[in-house]
């Protein structure tokens, strides 16, 4: 960690644990098995058939090259017949959906058909032999590894067969055109290299895109959940208002029943109980209707320090000191800010990360200036690891330890259980969920959606780091800066 702050690249997310799937669990999930829909494969094959027909007819009729025209047209016609059969299947709903196995079969047929056509028109001497790379590249980008490797091997087998057998390359009548053996060996090496490296490149790009797509989908789910929680306050107030009238009617009827009943009768006791419970319900509804205007976490705007306290509160009590500071220009009060679900969840995740790494202290401080508001979370933990910091812009990067908050909660649960089961007093503490590294990415994405800019740097001094010669000697710092109009509530 250097003394300067390193800006997190906005286009390349970083992650830390967020509960949910573990890293091993994520690795076991299906990956890129959907392939393409049959409709897409049909369109691609029609384009291929059109291009092959144009090339064959141009060479035969336009350039007058002597080539086996009818065998070539028969090979193309077989491909067209397969496509017509696929069009009959695509009318079914399930056939129009992406299917990895169907995609692999059709791409394998395309490799076989292209290899046969190349064998009739010069083999590796035909410049169109480079098209063998295309189906393998598509497979690497859209199919699981096993199917992609199988199609790659099929393409390499086709290259080997074409090296040993093919019809002569069609050329002008009366002239013989033969490429030397060394050139043909070079073509074999070029095709093998092209298949392997192009497919590997496509595989890597598709894998990164898939990770980012999964993380963005998870981020969207988190945001929707936070928005639903934010909507509960208004829903509760509306429910309290609507339920007030029928509850008043119940109370009136219960009072009439109580007056009409003998003082010590069962009916009088039941009426009194109804009145008691109705009054209790009225008190609950009054709380629900008043909280959005009081000290509830779901109202629209709050004082800046109240927002920070709300973020920190769930993490208190786990053998850490949490400091909440708000610094404003002299003579100016702290502003009121919008309580946005994105901000609350994002900051809470950053505080949780700091608590998991901190040795004793986590500080969340807000700095207010004339043009901006910056909220920084600092801890006295080990700081960002040297191998993690350069990869903060990459997906699924995490070095989270066993979470202190989760460990402490598990210890409390185990202690509560052991009170009734003395024999199990040594119950093992459940480990942290670890995770696949989504928390930091989700937090950064949500905060940037509100106009914030995330940066990282050095945090609080580490306890006894200088005396023990440990490096780095300061913890981690994550800061989020907004322009004041993006966060502050207008007066």
C-alpha positions in Angstrom: 0.0 0.0 0.0 1.4 3.3 -1.0 0.6 6.6 0.7 -1.3 7.9 -2.3 -4.8 6.8 -2.9 -5.5 4.5 -5.8 -8.7 5.2 -7.7 -10.8 2.1 -8.3 -11.4 1.7 -12.0 -15.1 2.2 -12.6 -15.3 -0.3 -15.5 -13.7 -3.2 -13.6 -15.4 -4.2 -10.4 -13.8 -5.6 -7.3 -15.3 -7.9 -4.7 -15.2 -9.0 -1.1 -17.5 -11.3 0.8 -21.2 -10.7 0.8 -22.6 -14.0 2.1 -24.5 -16.1 -0.4 -22.6 -18.6 -2.5 -19.2 -19.6 -1.4 -16.3 -19.5 -3.8 -16.3 -23.3 -4.2 -20.1 -23.2 -4.6 -19.8 -20.6 -7.4 -17.2 -22.6 -9.2 -19.5 -25.6 -9.2 -22.4 -23.7 -10.8 -23.1 -24.4 -14.5 -21.2 -22.1 -16.8 -21.9 -21.1 -20.4 -24.0 -24.2 -21.1 -26.8 -22.5 -22.8 -25.2 -22.2 -26.3 -27.3 -20.6 -29.0 -30.9 -20.9 -29.9 -31.7 -23.1 -32.9 -33.1 -20.1 -34.7 -29.7 -18.4 -34.5 -27.9 -21.4 -35.7 -30.2 -21.6 -38.7 -29.6 -18.0 -39.7 -25.8 -18.5 -39.4 -25.9 -21.7 -41.5 -28.0 -20.0 -44.2 -25.3 -17.2 -44.4 -22.6 -19.9 -44.6 -24.5 -21.8 -47.4 -24.9 -18.5 -49.3 -21.2 -17.7 -49.0 -20.1 -21.2 -50.0 -22.4 -21.3 -53.0 -21.2 -17.9 -54.2 -17.5 -19.0 -53.9 -18.0 -22.3 -55.7 -20.0 -20.7 -58.6 -17.6 -17.8 -58.9 -14.6 -20.1 -59.2 -16.4 -22.5 -61.6 -18.4 -20.1 -63.8 -16.6 -16.8 -63.3 -13.0 -17.9 -63.2 -13.5 -21.1 -65.1 -11.5 -23.2 -62.7 -11.8 -26.9 -63.2 -13.3 -28.1 -59.9 -15.7 -30.9 -59.0 -18.8 -28.7 -59.2 -21.5 -31.3 -58.6 -19.9 -33.0 -55.6 -19.4 -29.5 -54.1 -23.0 -28.6 -54.7 -24.2 -31.8 -53.2 -22.2 -31.1 -50.0 -23.8 -27.7 -49.9 -27.2 -29.1 -50.6 -26.8 -31.6 -47.7 -26.1 -28.6 -45.4 -29.2 -26.9 -46.7 -31.3 -30.0 -46.1 -30.1 -30.1 -42.5 -31.1 -26.5 -42.1 -34.5 -27.1 -43.5 -35.0 -29.9 -41.0 -33.9 -27.6 -38.2 -36.4 -25.0 -39.4 -39.1 -27.6 -38.9 -38.0 -28.1 -35.3 -37.7 -24.5 -34.5 -41.5 -24.1 -34.5 -41.6 -25.9 -31.2 -41.1 -23.5 -28.2 -38.3 -25.5 -26.6 -36.3 -25.7 -29.8 -36.2 -21.9 -30.1 -34.5 -21.7 -26.6 -30.7 -21.8 -26.2 -29.4 -25.4 -25.9 -25.8 -26.3 -25.5 -26.0 -29.8 -26.8 -27.8 -28.8 -29.9 -25.3 -26.0 -30.5 -22.4 -28.4 -30.2 -24.0 -30.9 -32.6 -24.6 -28.2 -35.2 -21.2 -26.7 -34.9 -19.7 -30.2 -35.2 -21.6 -30.8 -38.4 -20.4 -27.4 -39.8 -16.8 -28.4 -39.2 -17.3 -31.7 -40.9 -19.1 -30.1 -43.9 -16.5 -27.4 -44.2 -13.7 -30.0 -44.1 -15.3 -32.1 -46.8 -15.8 -29.0 -49.0 -12.2 -28.0 -48.5 -11.0 -31.6 -49.3 -12.8 -31.2 -52.7 -11.2 -27.8 -53.5 -7.5 -28.0 -52.6 -7.4 -28.8 -48.8 -4.8 -26.7 -47.0 -3.8 -25.0 -50.2 -7.3 -23.4 -50.3 -7.1 -20.0 -48.6 -10.6 -20.6 -47.2 -9.2 -23.3 -44.8 -8.9 -20.5 -42.3 -12.6 -20.7 -41.8 -12.1 -23.8 -39.7 -11.2 -21.5 -36.8 -14.6 -19.9 -36.7 -16.8 -22.8 -35.3 -14.2 -23.5 -32.6 -14.1 -19.9 -31.6 -17.9 -19.8 -31.3 -17.9 -23.0 -29.3 -15.3 -21.6 -26.9 -17.3 -18.5 -26.3 -20.7 -20.2 -25.9 -20.3 -23.8 -24.7 -18.9 -25.6 -21.7 -15.2 -26.6 -21.7 -15.8 -30.3 -22.5 -17.9 -29.6 -25.7 -15.6 -26.8 -26.8 -12.5 -29.0 -26.5 -14.3 -31.8 -28.4 -15.1 -29.4 -31.3 -11.5 -28.1 -31.2 -10.2 -31.7 -31.5 -12.6 -32.3 -34.4 -11.2 -29.2 -36.2 -7.6 -30.3 -35.6 -8.5 -33.8 -36.9 -9.9 -32.2 -40.0 -6.7 -30.2 -40.5 -4.7 -33.5 -40.2 -6.8 -35.3 -42.7 -6.6 -32.4 -45.2 -2.8 -32.4 -44.9 -2.7 -36.0 -46.1 -5.6 -36.1 -48.5 -7.4 -33.5 -50.7 -8.1 -32.9 -54.3 -5.7 -30.6 -56.2 -6.4 -26.8 -55.8 -8.5 -25.7 -58.8 -6.4 -23.5 -61.1 -6.4 -22.1 -64.6 -6.6 -24.8 -67.3 -3.2 -25.9 -68.7 -1.3 -24.8 -65.6 -0.2 -26.8 -62.6 -0.1 -25.1 -59.2 1.5 -27.0 -56.3 2.6 -25.5 -53.1 5.8 -27.0 -51.5 5.5 -29.3 -48.5 7.1 -26.8 -46.2 4.4 -24.3 -46.9 1.7 -26.9 -46.2 3.3 -27.7 -42.9 3.3 -24.0 -42.2 -0.4 -23.9 -42.9 -1.0 -26.8 -40.5 0.9 -25.0 -37.8 -0.9 -21.8 -38.5 -4.3 -23.5 -38.3 -3.4 -25.4 -35.1 -2.1 -22.1 -33.5 -5.2 -20.2 -34.7 -7.6 -22.8 -33.3 -5.9 -23.1 -29.9 -5.1 -19.4 -29.2 -8.3 -17.9 -30.8 -10.4 -20.4 -28.9 -8.5 -19.8 -25.7 -8.9 -16.0 -26.1 -12.6 -16.3 -26.7 -13.0 -18.6 -23.7 -11.2 -16.1 -21.4 -13.2 -13.2 -22.6 -16.5 -15.1 -22.3 -15.6 -16.2 -18.8 -14.8 -12.6 -17.6 -18.1 -11.4 -19.2 -20.0 -14.1 -17.5 -18.5 -13.2 -14.1 -19.4 -9.6 -14.6 -22.9 -10.5 -15.8 -23.5 -12.6 -12.7 -22.2 -9.9 -10.4 -24.3 -7.2 -12.0 -27.4 -9.5 -11.7 -26.6 -10.0 -8.0 -26.2 -6.3 -7.5 -29.5 -5.6 -9.1 -31.1 -8.2 -6.8 -29.6 -6.5 -3.7 -30.8 -3.1 -4.8 -34.3 -4.4 -5.4 -34.3 -5.9 -1.9 -33.1 -2.7 -0.4 -35.8 -0.7 -2.3 -38.5 -3.1 -1.1 -37.3 -2.6 2.5 -37.4 1.2 2.0 -40.9 0.9 0.7 -42.1 -0.9 3.9 -42.2 2.3 5.9 -44.7 3.9 3.5 -46.6 0.7 3.3 -46.8 0.4 7.1 -48.1 4.0 7.4 -50.8 3.3 4.7 -51.8 0.1 6.4 -52.1 1.9 9.8 -54.3 4.5 8.2 -56.6 2.0 6.5 -56.9 -0.3 9.5 -57.8 2.5 11.9 -61.5 2.7 10.9 -62.4 -1.0 11.2 -60.4 -1.2 14.5 -62.5 1.7 15.8 -65.7 -0.1 14.8 -64.5 -3.2 16.7 -63.9 -1.2 19.8 -67.3 0.4 19.7 -69.1 -2.9 19.3 -67.0 -4.5 22.1 -67.9 -1.6 24.4 -71.6 -2.1 23.6 -71.3 -5.9 24.3 -69.6 -5.1 27.6 -72.3 -2.8 28.7 -75.0 -5.2 27.7 -73.5 -8.1 29.6 -73.5 -9.0 33.3 -70.4 -7.7 35.0 -69.0 -11.2 35.9 -70.3 -13.1 32.9 -68.1 -14.8 30.3 -69.4 -12.4 27.6 -68.2 -9.4 29.7 -64.7 -10.9 30.1 -64.5 -11.6 26.3 -65.6 -8.1 25.5 -63.0 -6.7 27.9 -60.3 -8.9 26.2 -61.4 -7.6 22.8 -61.1 -4.0 24.0 -57.7 -4.7 25.5 -56.3 -6.3 22.3 -57.9 -3.6 20.1 -56.2 -0.9 22.1 -52.9 -2.8 21.8 -53.4 -2.9 18.0 -54.2 0.8 17.9 -51.0 1.5 19.7 -49.0 -0.6 17.2 -50.7 1.1 14.3 -50.0 4.5 15.8 -46.3 3.6 16.1 -46.2 2.5 12.4 -47.9 5.6 11.2 -45.6 7.9 13.3 -42.2 6.3 12.7 -41.6 7.5 9.2 -41.6 11.0 10.6 -39.6 10.1 13.7 -36.5 8.2 14.4 -37.1 5.3 12.0 -34.5 4.0 9.5 -36.8 4.2 6.5 -37.6 7.9 6.2 -36.5 10.0 3.2 -33.8 12.2 4.7 -31.7 12.1 7.9 -28.9 14.0 9.5 -25.5 13.0 8.2 -24.3 11.6 11.6 -27.6 9.7 12.0 -26.9 8.0 8.7 -23.5 7.0 9.8 -24.8 5.7 13.1 -27.4 3.7 11.2 -24.7 2.1 9.1 -22.5 1.3 12.1 -25.1 0.1 14.5 -25.5 -3.5 13.2 -21.8 -4.1 13.7 -21.3 -2.8 17.2 -20.6 -5.2 20.1 -18.0 -7.4 18.5 -14.9 -6.5 20.5 -14.2 -3.5 18.2 -14.3 0.3 18.9 -16.4 2.1 16.3 -15.8 5.8 16.0 -18.3 8.1 14.1 -17.1 11.6 13.2 -18.5 14.4 11.2 -16.3 17.3 10.3 -17.8 20.5 8.8 -16.5 24.0 8.0 -16.4 26.2 11.1 -19.8 27.6 12.0 -21.7 25.4 9.7 -24.1 22.6 10.8 -23.9 19.1 9.4 -26.1 18.8 6.4 -29.2 16.5 6.1 -28.7 13.9 3.4 -31.0 11.6 1.4 -31.4 8.2 2.9 -30.9 6.2 -0.2 -31.0 2.3 0.0 -27.9 2.2 -2.3 -25.9 4.4 0.1 -27.0 2.6 3.2 -26.3 -0.9 1.8 -23.0 0.2 0.2 -21.6 1.9 3.3 -22.8 -1.0 5.5 -20.9 -3.5 3.4 -17.7 -1.4 3.5 -18.0 -1.2 7.3 -18.5 -4.9 7.5 -15.4 -5.5 5.5 -13.4 -3.1 7.8 -14.7 -4.9 10.9 -13.6 -8.3 9.6 -10.0 -7.0 9.0 -9.7 -4.5 11.9 -7.6 -5.3 14.9 -9.4 -3.0 17.4 -10.8 0.1 15.8 -13.0 1.1 12.9 -13.6 4.7 12.1 -16.3 6.1 9.8 -15.9 9.8 9.3 -17.6 12.3 7.1 -15.8 15.4 5.8 -18.1 18.2 4.5 -16.7 21.0 2.3 -18.4 23.7 0.2 -18.7 21.5 -2.8 -18.5 17.9 -1.7 -19.2 15.3 1.0 -16.7 12.5 1.6 -17.4 9.5 3.8 -14.4 7.4 4.7 -14.1 4.0 6.4 -10.8 3.4 8.1 -9.5 0.4 10.1 -6.3 -0.6 11.8 -6.1 -4.0 10.2 -3.4 -5.4 7.8 -4.4 -3.0 5.0 -4.8 -4.1 1.4 -2.5 -7.0 0.6 0.1 -6.4 -2.0 -1.2 -9.1 -4.3 -4.8 -7.8 -3.9 -4.3 -4.1 -4.4 -3.2 -4.3 -8.1 -6.3 -6.5 -8.8 -8.9 -4.3 -7.1 -10.4 -3.7 -10.5 -10.9 -7.4 -11.3 -14.0 -9.6 -10.5 -14.0 -12.1 -7.7 -11.0 -10.9 -5.7 -11.2 -11.4 -2.0 -8.9 -12.1 1.0 -11.5 -12.0 3.7 -10.6 -13.7 7.0 -13.1 -15.5 9.2 -15.6 -12.7 9.7 -15.4 -11.3 13.2 -19.1 -10.3 13.2 -20.2 -13.8 12.1 -17.8 -15.5 14.5 -19.1 -13.5 17.4 -22.7 -14.1 16.5 -22.0 -17.8 16.2 -20.3 -17.8 19.6 -23.3 -16.1 21.2 -25.6 -18.7 19.6 -23.4 -21.5 20.8 -23.2 -20.0 24.3 -27.0 -19.7 24.5 -27.4 -23.3 23.4 -24.9 -24.6 25.9 -26.8 -23.1 28.8 -29.5 -25.8 28.2 -27.0 -28.4 27.0 -24.0 -28.4 29.3 -22.6 -31.4 27.5 -22.2 -29.3 24.4 -20.4 -26.4 25.9 -17.5 -26.7 23.5 -19.7 -26.2 20.4 -17.5 -25.3 17.5 -17.9 -21.8 16.1 -19.2 -21.8 12.6 -16.8 -20.3 10.1 -17.4 -17.2 8.1 -19.2 -17.7 4.9 -16.1 -16.6 3.1 -17.7 -15.9 -0.2 -17.1 -15.5 -3.8 -16.1 -11.8 -3.5 -19.3 -9.9 -4.3 -19.7 -7.5 -1.4 -17.1 -4.8 -2.5 -18.3 -4.9 -6.0 -22.0 -4.5 -5.0 -21.1 -1.7 -2.7 -19.0 0.1 -5.3 -21.7 -0.3 -7.9 -24.5 0.9 -5.7 -22.5 3.9 -4.5 -21.4 5.0 -8.0 -25.1 4.8 -9.1 -25.7 7.6 -6.6 -22.9 9.7 -8.0 -20.2 8.7 -5.6 -16.5 8.1 -6.5 -14.8 5.3 -4.6 -11.1 5.4 -3.8 -8.8 3.4 -1.5 -5.8 4.3 0.5 -4.1 3.9 3.9 -6.1 3.9 7.1 -5.4 3.9 10.8 -2.0 3.0 12.3 -1.8 -0.7 13.1 -1.2 -1.5 16.8 2.5 -2.2 17.6 3.3 -2.4 13.9 6.3 -0.1 14.2 7.7 -1.9 17.2 7.3 -5.3 15.7 8.6 -4.2 12.3 5.5 -5.2 10.5 4.7 -3.8 7.0 2.5 -2.0 6.1 2.2 0.0 9.3 -1.3 1.3 8.5 -4.6 -0.3 7.9 -7.0 0.2 5.0 -9.1 3.2 4.0 -12.0 3.3 1.6 -13.5 6.6 0.8 -16.6 7.7 -1.2 -17.0 11.3 -2.4 -20.1 12.9 -3.7 -20.9 16.4 -4.9 -23.1 18.0 -2.3 -26.1 18.3 -4.5 -26.0 14.5 -5.2 -26.4 13.6 -1.5 -27.6 16.7 0.4 -31.2 17.5 0.9 -32.0 21.0 -0.3 -33.0 23.4 2.5 
